[in-house]
Amino acid sequence: MGKRNFAPRLAKTVRGGLRPQGGRRDAWWRRRLMEWLEGLRMGPRLGRGRNYAQQGQIRALTVRPGLIEAEVQGAEAAPYHVALRMPPLEAVRVWPLLRARPMTMARLAARGLPMALEEALGGAGMSLFPYARADLAMACDCKDWARPCKHVAAVFCLFADAAAADPSLLLRFRGIAFPETPPGLAPRTAPEAEILRLHPSSDAGLVPRRLGPLPYWRGEEPFAQTLEGAYRRAQGKALAALEGAADFRFPEDAP
C-alpha cells in the first residue's frame, strides 16, 4: 500500500485576534528572545508560528511573573492552551543592583530597557533571557508531538514583538514589577507643557502619538490610525458643543 497523503488543515479565521503593533523590530531585547527561539531548530514550525502571530490567531494572552498563558486558534473548533514558564528573578537580589545604578533605574522608569540591566544581572549570575532549552518550560494541549509546536512558537513570537513595543512586559514576565515611583526615586511631576489640552487648533493626531503604540491590538489597521479618527470626531463634537451647536453632526452620523 502506497504512502497516504493528507491535505494540510487550515487554521480557523479569528476575528479580533491579537496582533503586534508598533514594536521596534531592531530592539536588542527582541533580537535576544528571537535568537533563543531560532536556536531551537524548529524547522518549518517556526515559520508557521510566525504566520499565526502575524495573522491574529492568538485569541488571548496574559503575562504574569514567571508565566505566559495564551489561547491559540488552530484548525480545531476550540483554541489550544499554551503556557510558557520560567522561574522569575528574585526581587531581593534584583533591587539592590538597581539601587546601585540610578541611571539604569531611571531609564526603566521611562519605559526603556538599557543593556546595562542585562550586564548587571549577568554579573550577579542572573539573566532576563533563557539560554538553554530547559530554561523555558513550554506546554500546549495540541496533538503535535514536537515541542515547541507552532502554537508555542506563535505565542513566543507575539510576546517578543509586543515586548519590543513595551519592554515592561518582559520585565513583568521575569518578575521585575517596576512601580511608577521606584524605590529611591522621587515622584515625577509633569511640566505644564506636557499637559494635553483641548484647543480649536489642536492636532487630531496629538493624543494617539502621545499614547504611543500598543503592544497588543485587536484591529486590522494600525491603532494610531483608528484612534486618530475617533479623537478627531470627539474633538469636533466637543468644540461644537462649546460653541452652542447642540445639533452638530458629522456627515457619517446621519441616519
VENHU-V230606 format. One record per residue. N is the residue number from 1. RES is the residue in one letter. PHI is phi in degrees with one decimal (none if undefined). OMEGA is omega in radians with two decimals (999 if undefined). Layout:
n;res;phi;omega
N;RES;PHI;OMEGA
N;RES;PHI;OMEGA
This chain:
n;res;phi;omega
1;M;none;-3.10
2;G;-73.0;-3.13
3;K;-70.2;-3.13
4;R;-87.3;3.12
5;N;-103.2;-3.14
6;F;-109.1;3.11
7;A;-67.5;3.14
8;P;-64.3;3.13
9;R;-90.0;-3.10
10;L;-90.9;3.11
11;A;-68.1;3.10
12;K;-71.0;-3.13
13;T;-68.2;3.14
14;V;-110.6;3.03
15;R;-92.0;-3.14
16;G;77.0;3.09
17;G;-70.1;-3.13
18;L;-71.4;3.09
19;R;-135.2;3.07
20;P;-71.7;-3.12
21;Q;-137.0;2.92
22;G;72.1;-3.12
23;G;-76.3;3.06
24;R;-82.3;-3.09
25;R;-68.3;3.11
26;D;-96.5;3.13
27;A;-59.5;-3.02
28;W;-63.7;-3.13
29;W;-73.2;3.04
30;R;-65.6;3.12
31;R;-59.5;-3.12
32;R;-65.2;3.11
33;L;-64.5;-3.09
34;M;-70.6;3.08
35;E;-62.9;3.10
36;W;-64.6;-3.12
37;L;-62.8;-3.14
38;E;-65.3;3.13
39;G;-70.1;3.12
40;L;-78.6;3.08
41;R;53.6;-3.10
42;M;-80.8;-3.09
43;G;73.2;-3.09
44;P;-61.4;-3.11
45;R;-62.6;3.13
46;L;-67.0;3.11
47;G;-63.1;3.11
48;R;-66.0;3.10
49;G;-64.0;3.09
50;R;-60.0;3.13
51;N;-61.6;3.11
52;Y;-58.2;-3.12
53;A;-64.1;-3.11
54;Q;-72.3;-3.09
55;Q;-84.3;3.12
56;G;81.2;-3.13
57;Q;-79.8;-3.14
58;I;-91.1;-3.07
59;R;-79.8;-3.08
60;A;-153.3;3.12
61;L;-150.4;3.08
62;T;-126.4;3.14
63;V;-123.4;3.07
64;R;-130.9;3.11
65;P;-55.0;3.10
66;G;80.9;-3.02
67;L;-148.3;2.96
68;I;-119.0;3.10
69;E;-121.0;-3.10
70;A;-152.7;2.99
71;E;-113.8;-3.08
72;V;-116.4;-3.14
73;Q;-85.6;3.06
74;G;-109.4;-3.12
75;A;-80.5;3.14
76;E;-76.8;-3.14
77;A;-65.7;-3.13
78;A;-90.9;3.10
79;P;-70.7;3.09
80;Y;-85.7;3.09
81;H;-99.1;-3.13
82;V;-117.7;3.08
83;A;-134.5;3.06
84;L;-117.0;-3.06
85;R;-126.1;3.07
86;M;-151.0;-3.11
87;P;-55.7;-3.13
88;P;-68.6;3.08
89;L;-69.0;-3.13
90;E;-84.7;-3.10
91;A;-58.4;-3.10
92;V;-66.7;3.08
93;R;-96.0;-3.05
94;V;-78.9;-3.02
95;W;-63.3;3.05
96;P;-58.9;3.09
97;L;-64.4;-3.12
98;L;-71.1;-3.14
99;R;-63.0;3.12
100;A;-80.0;-3.11
101;R;-131.5;-3.05
102;P;-60.6;3.13
103;M;-68.0;3.09
104;T;-63.9;3.13
105;M;-63.7;-3.14
106;A;-64.8;3.13
107;R;-69.1;3.06
108;L;-65.8;3.12
109;A;-64.7;3.11
110;A;-90.5;3.09
111;R;64.7;3.01
112;G;-104.5;3.09
113;L;-143.9;-3.11
114;P;-70.5;3.11
115;M;-64.1;3.11
116;A;-60.6;3.11
117;L;-65.9;3.13
118;E;-63.8;3.11
119;E;-64.4;3.13
120;A;-65.5;3.12
121;L;-63.7;3.14
122;G;-61.4;3.12
123;G;-66.1;3.13
124;A;-102.6;3.10
125;G;79.6;3.13
126;M;-125.7;3.12
127;S;-155.0;3.02
128;L;-76.4;-2.94
129;F;-117.7;2.97
130;P;-73.4;3.08
131;Y;-117.9;3.09
132;A;-85.1;3.11
133;R;-59.0;-3.09
134;A;-76.3;-3.12
135;D;-68.5;-3.11
136;L;-121.4;3.09
137;A;-81.7;-3.06
138;M;-122.1;-3.14
139;A;-136.1;3.06
140;C;-149.4;-3.11
141;D;-93.0;3.04
142;C;-77.1;-3.08
143;K;-91.9;3.13
144;D;-66.3;-3.11
145;W;-76.6;-3.07
146;A;-83.3;3.05
147;R;-133.3;0.08
148;P;-78.2;3.06
149;C;-83.6;-3.12
150;K;-65.3;3.13
151;H;-70.4;3.06
152;V;-62.8;3.13
153;A;-60.8;3.14
154;A;-61.7;-3.13
155;V;-64.2;-3.13
156;F;-65.1;3.13
157;C;-64.4;3.13
158;L;-64.3;3.13
159;F;-62.5;-3.13
160;A;-63.9;3.12
161;D;-66.7;3.14
162;A;-66.6;3.12
163;A;-66.3;3.07
164;A;-64.6;3.10
165;A;-82.0;-3.08
166;D;-138.4;-3.07
167;P;-63.6;3.11
168;S;-64.3;3.07
169;L;-63.1;3.11
170;L;-65.3;3.12
171;L;-62.4;3.13
172;R;-62.6;3.13
173;F;-61.4;-3.11
174;R;-86.5;3.04
175;G;89.8;3.09
176;I;-96.0;-3.13
177;A;-82.2;-3.03
178;F;-90.3;-3.14
179;P;-72.3;3.13
180;E;-63.9;3.04
181;T;-119.5;-3.08
182;P;-61.5;3.09
183;P;-55.1;3.10
184;G;93.8;3.12
185;L;-116.7;3.09
186;A;-75.8;3.09
187;P;-58.0;-3.13
188;R;-87.2;3.11
189;T;-106.0;-3.12
190;A;-74.1;3.08
191;P;-67.0;-3.09
192;E;-56.1;-3.08
193;A;-66.2;-3.10
194;E;-89.1;-3.12
195;I;-82.3;-3.13
196;L;-78.6;-3.14
197;R;-126.8;3.07
198;L;-82.0;-3.07
199;H;-146.8;-3.11
200;P;-55.4;-3.12
201;S;-97.1;-3.10
202;S;-62.0;3.06
203;D;-74.9;-3.11
204;A;-63.5;-3.13
205;G;-92.7;-3.05
206;L;-64.1;-3.11
207;V;-63.3;3.10
208;P;-56.7;-3.13
209;R;-68.5;-3.14
210;R;-69.6;3.13
211;L;-67.5;3.12
212;G;79.4;-3.09
213;P;-73.5;3.01
214;L;-87.1;3.08
215;P;-66.7;3.10
216;Y;-127.8;-3.08
217;W;-147.8;-3.10
218;R;-103.3;-3.14
219;G;-134.1;-3.14
220;E;-82.9;-3.13
221;E;-99.7;-3.11
222;P;-56.8;-3.10
223;F;-57.4;-3.08
224;A;-61.3;3.14
225;Q;-65.2;3.11
226;T;-64.2;-3.09
227;L;-68.9;-3.14
228;E;-61.1;3.11
229;G;-64.1;3.13
230;A;-65.3;-3.13
231;Y;-68.4;3.11
232;R;-60.6;3.14
233;R;-65.2;-3.14
234;A;-63.7;3.14
235;Q;-63.1;-3.13
236;G;-64.0;-3.14
237;K;-68.1;3.12
238;A;-64.8;3.13
239;L;-65.4;3.12
240;A;-63.9;3.12
241;A;-65.3;3.12
242;L;-64.0;-3.13
243;E;-87.7;3.07
244;G;91.1;3.14
245;A;-87.1;-3.03
246;A;-65.3;-3.10
247;D;-98.0;-3.11
248;F;-63.9;3.09
249;R;-141.6;2.91
250;F;-77.9;3.12
251;P;-53.8;-3.09
252;E;-72.7;3.11
253;D;-81.5;-3.07
254;A;-63.8;-3.12
255;P;-66.8;999
